[in-house]
Amino acid sequence: MKIAVLVPCYNEELTIKKVIEDFNLNLPESEVYVYDNNSTDKTFEIVQNLQKTYQNLHLKKEYRQGKGNVVRSMFRDIDVDIYILVDGDDTYPAEFAKSLIKPIIDKEADIVIGDRLSNGDYEKENKRPLHNFGNNLVKYLINKLFKANLKDIMTGYRAFNKKFVKNFPILSDGFEIETEMTLHTLDKKFLIKEIPIKYRDRPEGSYSKLNTFSDGFRVLKTILWIFKDYKPLYFFSILSILFFILSLIVGMPVILEFIKTDYITKIPSAILAVGLMLISILSLFSGLILDTIVNQHRREYELNLTRYKE
C-alpha cells in the first residue's frame, strides 16, 4: 500500500524539520508531502534543504490562504492508498502513525481520528482555556446533532483511506475543515474510529495560527450551515416552531379582544401575527421539500460510491 503523510504548513520554521524527521523515522515507507501556505519565515527553505536528505520528501506551494484550501489541493493532487494528515507544529507525535493506519489497513475504518482529549493531555498541555471550551462545545453540538459519541472532533491528526479522500467535497477555506470532515463522515456513514494519542503543546517561540474568536465563530457557522444542509427538516422545523410561538404571543391579545368585543383594534398586531404564522408554515414546508432533496442526494452519493468502488 502507498502511504502519504500530508503536512499543511504556515510559518513553522521551528518545528517542521523535526516533524519530517520523526515521520521518516517512524514511517520510512511513506511519502511525505509538505504544502507551504505562503509562509513568511524560513519554512519553505528548510524543507527545500531537507529534500537533499530525504528522497521521499515532496514540497509544493499553495497560494490560496487557509488550511481548508491546502487540504483541498492535497486531496486532489495526491493519489495513494492511505493518507495521514498532520499539522506541522510538532504537537502530534509521529510514533502514533502506525496505530492510526492499522484500522484502515484492516478495513475496520475509512477514517481514523487521533483523539487528544480522552487521556487529558490536551487540557493539560494547551494553555488556552477558550480552545478547550470551544472543543467541548463543538463536540457536544455534533454528537447531539448526529447522535454520535465522538471524543475529539477538531483534532488535526487523522488517517483516511482513498475512498474517503476522493469522495469528500471540501467547501471550507480555513480551520473549520476538521469540523467539516467529521460532519461529512457522520452524515455519509463512513466507518470512523478513534485512537487515543498523546498531545504536546507547541515549543517556546512557536505560535498557533488559530484565532480563538474568529476561527471559533467560523466553526460554529459551519456547524449551523451544515445542520441546515444535512438536516433541513430539523433545522426548518425549529424555525417553524419558533415563528409559530411568536405568532401566538403576538396574536393572542388580538384573539382575546375579538372574543370579548367582536371587534379588532390591534390591526398592526393582527397583521404581524398572520405574517409570523405564514413564515412558520413556509418554514415547515421548506424543510419537508429540502429533506426530500437531501435524501435523494444521499441516494445518488451512495450510487457514486458504488461506481467508484467498481
One Martini backbone bead per residue (centre of mass of N, CA, C, O) as a GRO file, in nm:
protein
  310
    1MET     BB    1   0.096   0.036   0.021
    2LYS     BB    2   0.034   0.367  -0.020
    3ILE     BB    3   0.184   0.636   0.173
    4ALA     BB    4   0.073   0.959   0.304
    5VAL     BB    5   0.212   1.259   0.433
    6LEU     BB    6   0.031   1.545   0.540
    7VAL     BB    7   0.172   1.893   0.549
    8PRO     BB    8   0.054   2.170   0.658
    9CYS     BB    9   0.201   2.511   0.610
   10TYR     BB   10   0.262   2.798   0.850
   11ASN     BB   11   0.510   2.909   1.006
   12GLU     BB   12   0.735   2.631   1.085
   13GLU     BB   13   1.057   2.660   1.145
   14LEU     BB   14   1.080   2.515   1.440
   15THR     BB   15   0.926   2.214   1.346
   16ILE     BB   16   0.941   2.078   1.057
   17LYS     BB   17   1.198   1.907   1.079
   18LYS     BB   18   1.098   1.712   1.302
   19VAL     BB   19   0.851   1.602   1.159
   20ILE     BB   20   1.000   1.474   0.921
   21GLU     BB   21   1.195   1.295   1.083
   22ASP     BB   22   0.983   1.133   1.246
   23PHE     BB   23   0.832   1.006   0.998
   24ASN     BB   24   1.085   0.867   0.879
   25LEU     BB   25   1.131   0.689   1.132
   26ASN     BB   26   0.824   0.564   1.171
   27LEU     BB   27   0.757   0.597   0.828
   28PRO     BB   28   0.964   0.514   0.574
   29GLU     BB   29   0.741   0.418   0.346
   30SER     BB   30   0.664   0.703   0.308
   31GLU     BB   31   0.521   0.998   0.176
   32VAL     BB   32   0.616   1.342   0.199
   33TYR     BB   33   0.389   1.628   0.215
   34VAL     BB   34   0.459   1.973   0.165
   35TYR     BB   35   0.245   2.259   0.214
   36ASP     BB   36   0.294   2.588   0.146
   37ASN     BB   37   0.116   2.888   0.298
   38ASN     BB   38   0.279   3.161   0.271
   39SER     BB   39   0.539   3.187   0.412
   40THR     BB   40   0.753   3.431   0.605
   41ASP     BB   41   0.962   3.235   0.663
   42LYS     BB   42   1.184   2.933   0.656
   43THR     BB   43   1.017   2.682   0.575
   44PHE     BB   44   1.076   2.632   0.274
   45GLU     BB   45   1.391   2.616   0.294
   46ILE     BB   46   1.407   2.377   0.490
   47VAL     BB   47   1.263   2.169   0.310
   48GLN     BB   48   1.446   2.199   0.066
   49ASN     BB   49   1.703   2.091   0.214
   50LEU     BB   50   1.575   1.809   0.299
   51GLN     BB   51   1.557   1.685   0.007
   52LYS     BB   52   1.859   1.587   0.006
   53THR     BB   53   1.796   1.358   0.227
   54TYR     BB   54   1.488   1.311   0.128
   55GLN     BB   55   1.332   1.134  -0.132
   56ASN     BB   56   1.021   1.142   0.002
   57LEU     BB   57   1.020   1.457  -0.035
   58HIS     BB   58   0.759   1.701  -0.080
   59LEU     BB   59   0.715   2.028  -0.246
   60LYS     BB   60   0.458   2.288  -0.208
   61LYS     BB   61   0.257   2.552  -0.317
   62GLU     BB   62  -0.011   2.743  -0.150
   63TYR     BB   63  -0.183   3.046  -0.228
   64ARG     BB   64  -0.432   2.975  -0.076
   65GLN     BB   65  -0.556   3.075   0.208
   66GLY     BB   66  -0.577   2.803   0.412
   67LYS     BB   67  -0.633   2.486   0.519
   68GLY     BB   68  -0.861   2.400   0.329
   69ASN     BB   69  -0.705   2.464   0.066
   70VAL     BB   70  -0.473   2.269   0.113
   71VAL     BB   71  -0.633   2.003   0.141
   72ARG     BB   72  -0.769   2.014  -0.131
   73SER     BB   73  -0.507   1.990  -0.297
   74MET     BB   74  -0.404   1.727  -0.179
   75PHE     BB   75  -0.649   1.544  -0.254
   76ARG     BB   76  -0.616   1.599  -0.565
   77ASP     BB   77  -0.303   1.532  -0.617
   78ILE     BB   78  -0.300   1.275  -0.433
   79ASP     BB   79  -0.223   0.913  -0.506
   80VAL     BB   80  -0.326   0.683  -0.268
   81ASP     BB   81  -0.425   0.464  -0.005
   82ILE     BB   82  -0.295   0.636   0.239
   83TYR     BB   83  -0.375   0.901   0.472
   84ILE     BB   84  -0.187   1.155   0.655
   85LEU     BB   85  -0.289   1.410   0.877
   86VAL     BB   86  -0.065   1.683   0.976
   87ASP     BB   87   0.079   1.903   1.160
   88GLY     BB   88   0.374   2.136   1.167
   89ASP     BB   89   0.398   2.175   1.514
   90ASP     BB   90   0.467   1.916   1.696
   91THR     BB   91   0.194   1.794   1.859
   92TYR     BB   92   0.211   1.518   1.690
   93PRO     BB   93   0.312   1.209   1.723
   94ALA     BB   94   0.461   0.979   1.503
   95GLU     BB   95   0.429   0.704   1.673
   96PHE     BB   96   0.100   0.693   1.590
   97ALA     BB   97   0.073   0.622   1.284
   98LYS     BB   98   0.036   0.308   1.287
   99SER     BB   99  -0.225   0.315   1.457
  100LEU     BB  100  -0.395   0.476   1.246
  101ILE     BB  101  -0.359   0.272   0.988
  102LYS     BB  102  -0.454  -0.010   1.079
  103PRO     BB  103  -0.772   0.007   1.042
  104ILE     BB  104  -0.741   0.052   0.735
  105ILE     BB  105  -0.591  -0.204   0.656
  106ASP     BB  106  -0.829  -0.382   0.808
  107LYS     BB  107  -1.111  -0.244   0.730
  108GLU     BB  108  -1.242  -0.077   0.996
  109ALA     BB  109  -1.183   0.204   0.839
  110ASP     BB  110  -1.192   0.530   0.675
  111ILE     BB  111  -1.151   0.690   0.951
  112VAL     BB  112  -0.892   0.822   1.171
  113ILE     BB  113  -0.870   0.945   1.503
  114GLY     BB  114  -0.675   1.159   1.700
  115ASP     BB  115  -0.717   1.143   2.043
  116ARG     BB  116  -0.653   1.410   2.284
  117LEU     BB  117  -0.884   1.403   2.529
  118SER     BB  118  -0.913   1.135   2.697
  119ASN     BB  119  -0.619   1.167   2.862
  120GLY     BB  120  -0.577   1.500   2.912
  121ASP     BB  121  -0.346   1.641   2.748
  122TYR     BB  122  -0.474   1.896   2.625
  123GLU     BB  123  -0.559   2.035   2.890
  124LYS     BB  124  -0.263   2.048   3.002
  125GLU     BB  125  -0.099   2.170   2.752
  126ASN     BB  126  -0.310   2.372   2.694
  127LYS     BB  127  -0.312   2.742   2.745
  128ARG     BB  128  -0.619   2.766   2.613
  129PRO     BB  129  -0.928   2.766   2.747
  130LEU     BB  130  -1.107   2.839   2.496
  131HIS     BB  131  -1.030   2.588   2.333
  132ASN     BB  132  -1.152   2.381   2.524
  133PHE     BB  133  -1.438   2.493   2.510
  134GLY     BB  134  -1.474   2.468   2.201
  135ASN     BB  135  -1.435   2.164   2.178
  136ASN     BB  136  -1.675   2.086   2.365
  137LEU     BB  137  -1.899   2.230   2.209
  138VAL     BB  138  -1.868   2.091   1.934
  139LYS     BB  139  -1.897   1.804   2.038
  140TYR     BB  140  -2.183   1.833   2.152
  141LEU     BB  141  -2.334   1.926   1.895
  142ILE     BB  142  -2.260   1.685   1.706
  143ASN     BB  143  -2.358   1.452   1.885
  144LYS     BB  144  -2.651   1.552   1.892
  145LEU     BB  145  -2.709   1.578   1.583
  146PHE     BB  146  -2.583   1.257   1.520
  147LYS     BB  147  -2.579   1.051   1.750
  148ALA     BB  148  -2.295   1.054   1.887
  149ASN     BB  149  -1.946   0.950   2.044
  150LEU     BB  150  -1.725   1.161   2.024
  151LYS     BB  151  -1.412   1.291   2.158
  152ASP     BB  152  -1.270   1.426   1.880
  153ILE     BB  153  -1.329   1.672   1.636
  154MET     BB  154  -1.048   1.886   1.605
  155THR     BB  155  -0.831   1.724   1.508
  156GLY     BB  156  -0.507   1.713   1.315
  157TYR     BB  157  -0.510   1.383   1.342
  158ARG     BB  158  -0.532   1.179   1.046
  159ALA     BB  159  -0.687   0.899   0.872
  160PHE     BB  160  -0.720   0.769   0.529
  161ASN     BB  161  -0.882   0.661   0.268
  162LYS     BB  162  -0.940   0.684  -0.067
  163LYS     BB  163  -1.249   0.694  -0.068
  164PHE     BB  164  -1.279   0.944   0.106
  165VAL     BB  165  -1.095   1.154  -0.038
  166LYS     BB  166  -1.241   1.118  -0.338
  167ASN     BB  167  -1.547   1.179  -0.171
  168PHE     BB  168  -1.466   1.484  -0.064
  169PRO     BB  169  -1.624   1.790  -0.040
  170ILE     BB  170  -1.453   2.087  -0.012
  171LEU     BB  171  -1.559   2.411   0.139
  172SER     BB  172  -1.346   2.497   0.314
  173ASP     BB  173  -1.072   2.731   0.403
  174GLY     BB  174  -1.009   2.663   0.701
  175PHE     BB  175  -1.025   2.531   1.031
  176GLU     BB  176  -1.316   2.394   0.964
  177ILE     BB  177  -1.232   2.123   0.824
  178GLU     BB  178  -1.259   1.921   1.062
  179THR     BB  179  -1.564   1.953   1.096
  180GLU     BB  180  -1.643   1.874   0.806
  181MET     BB  181  -1.531   1.589   0.811
  182THR     BB  182  -1.706   1.480   1.044
  183LEU     BB  183  -1.984   1.540   0.921
  184HIS     BB  184  -1.946   1.375   0.664
  185THR     BB  185  -1.895   1.103   0.799
  186LEU     BB  186  -2.169   1.083   0.949
  187ASP     BB  187  -2.368   1.133   0.713
  188LYS     BB  188  -2.221   0.900   0.514
  189LYS     BB  189  -2.134   0.648   0.688
  190PHE     BB  190  -1.856   0.622   0.772
  191LEU     BB  191  -1.594   0.468   0.902
  192ILE     BB  192  -1.515   0.529   1.251
  193LYS     BB  193  -1.210   0.594   1.446
  194GLU     BB  194  -1.055   0.605   1.771
  195ILE     BB  195  -0.723   0.713   1.881
  196PRO     BB  196  -0.533   0.742   2.137
  197ILE     BB  197  -0.325   1.027   2.211
  198LYS     BB  198  -0.067   1.233   2.228
  199TYR     BB  199  -0.002   1.569   2.357
  200ARG     BB  200   0.180   1.869   2.258
  201ASP     BB  201   0.294   2.157   2.291
  202ARG     BB  202   0.432   2.411   2.178
  203PRO     BB  203   0.711   2.551   2.141
  204GLU     BB  204   0.901   2.795   2.213
  205GLY     BB  205   0.806   3.047   1.966
  206SER     BB  206   0.546   2.902   1.889
  207TYR     BB  207   0.246   2.978   1.696
  208SER     BB  208  -0.078   2.992   1.663
  209LYS     BB  209  -0.319   3.034   1.388
  210LEU     BB  210  -0.550   3.020   1.585
  211ASN     BB  211  -0.844   3.198   1.632
  212THR     BB  212  -1.061   3.185   1.878
  213PHE     BB  213  -1.293   3.372   1.760
  214SER     BB  214  -1.300   3.365   1.447
  215ASP     BB  215  -1.270   3.051   1.416
  216GLY     BB  216  -1.498   2.977   1.608
  217PHE     BB  217  -1.721   3.115   1.445
  218ARG     BB  218  -1.675   2.949   1.184
  219VAL     BB  219  -1.742   2.674   1.305
  220LEU     BB  220  -2.032   2.741   1.396
  221LYS     BB  221  -2.127   2.820   1.112
  222THR     BB  222  -2.075   2.543   0.986
  223ILE     BB  223  -2.271   2.384   1.160
  224LEU     BB  224  -2.524   2.544   1.081
  225TRP     BB  225  -2.501   2.501   0.774
  226ILE     BB  226  -2.497   2.184   0.784
  227PHE     BB  227  -2.760   2.150   0.930
  228LYS     BB  228  -2.924   2.267   0.695
  229ASP     BB  229  -2.817   2.065   0.471
  230TYR     BB  230  -2.849   1.775   0.633
  231LYS     BB  231  -3.106   1.889   0.844
  232PRO     BB  232  -3.370   2.050   0.733
  233LEU     BB  233  -3.614   1.957   0.900
  234TYR     BB  234  -3.506   2.039   1.176
  235PHE     BB  235  -3.429   2.331   1.118
  236PHE     BB  236  -3.721   2.428   1.008
  237SER     BB  237  -3.883   2.331   1.254
  238ILE     BB  238  -3.762   2.524   1.457
  239LEU     BB  239  -3.847   2.779   1.306
  240SER     BB  240  -4.149   2.715   1.300
  241ILE     BB  241  -4.192   2.709   1.608
  242LEU     BB  242  -4.089   2.991   1.667
  243PHE     BB  243  -4.301   3.147   1.486
  244PHE     BB  244  -4.550   3.025   1.618
  245ILE     BB  245  -4.505   3.143   1.902
  246LEU     BB  246  -4.489   3.440   1.815
  247SER     BB  247  -4.773   3.447   1.694
  248LEU     BB  248  -4.922   3.386   1.959
  249ILE     BB  249  -4.818   3.622   2.127
  250VAL     BB  250  -4.927   3.845   1.931
  251GLY     BB  251  -5.234   3.717   1.877
  252MET     BB  252  -5.383   3.670   2.148
  253PRO     BB  253  -5.493   3.956   2.210
  254VAL     BB  254  -5.666   3.966   1.954
  255ILE     BB  255  -5.848   3.725   2.012
  256LEU     BB  256  -5.957   3.817   2.286
  257GLU     BB  257  -6.083   4.079   2.182
  258PHE     BB  258  -6.280   3.943   1.981
  259ILE     BB  259  -6.435   3.770   2.189
  260LYS     BB  260  -6.537   4.020   2.362
  261THR     BB  261  -6.612   4.250   2.102
  262ASP     BB  262  -6.616   4.180   1.789
  263TYR     BB  263  -6.333   4.341   1.776
  264ILE     BB  264  -6.052   4.517   1.608
  265THR     BB  265  -5.769   4.733   1.704
  266LYS     BB  266  -5.502   4.543   1.654
  267ILE     BB  267  -5.388   4.549   1.352
  268PRO     BB  268  -5.076   4.516   1.354
  269SER     BB  269  -5.079   4.253   1.523
  270ALA     BB  270  -5.245   4.087   1.323
  271ILE     BB  271  -5.049   4.106   1.085
  272LEU     BB  272  -4.802   3.990   1.229
  273ALA     BB  273  -4.923   3.716   1.307
  274VAL     BB  274  -4.981   3.622   1.019
  275GLY     BB  275  -4.690   3.644   0.915
  276LEU     BB  276  -4.564   3.443   1.118
  277MET     BB  277  -4.741   3.201   1.035
  278LEU     BB  278  -4.648   3.188   0.740
  279ILE     BB  279  -4.351   3.139   0.803
  280SER     BB  280  -4.398   2.876   0.954
  281ILE     BB  281  -4.521   2.718   0.717
  282LEU     BB  282  -4.288   2.763   0.514
  283SER     BB  283  -4.069   2.627   0.683
  284LEU     BB  284  -4.192   2.347   0.690
  285PHE     BB  285  -4.206   2.303   0.378
  286SER     BB  286  -3.908   2.347   0.326
  287GLY     BB  287  -3.809   2.108   0.494
  288LEU     BB  288  -3.958   1.886   0.333
  289ILE     BB  289  -3.832   1.942   0.056
  290LEU     BB  290  -3.526   1.934   0.138
  291ASP     BB  291  -3.533   1.646   0.255
  292THR     BB  292  -3.588   1.509  -0.016
  293ILE     BB  293  -3.331   1.610  -0.158
  294VAL     BB  294  -3.123   1.494   0.041
  295ASN     BB  295  -3.206   1.195   0.007
  296GLN     BB  296  -3.140   1.190  -0.293
  297HIS     BB  297  -2.841   1.263  -0.259
  298ARG     BB  298  -2.766   1.012  -0.092
  299ARG     BB  299  -2.830   0.807  -0.311
  300GLU     BB  300  -2.628   0.919  -0.519
  301TYR     BB  301  -2.376   0.886  -0.342
  302GLU     BB  302  -2.392   0.578  -0.311
  303LEU     BB  303  -2.371   0.522  -0.615
  304ASN     BB  304  -2.093   0.659  -0.651
  305LEU     BB  305  -1.942   0.468  -0.459
  306THR     BB  306  -1.998   0.214  -0.623
  307ARG     BB  307  -1.859   0.314  -0.882
  308TYR     BB  308  -1.584   0.365  -0.755
  309LYS     BB  309  -1.529   0.073  -0.671
  310GLU     BB  310  -1.562  -0.039  -0.971
   0.00000   0.00000   0.00000
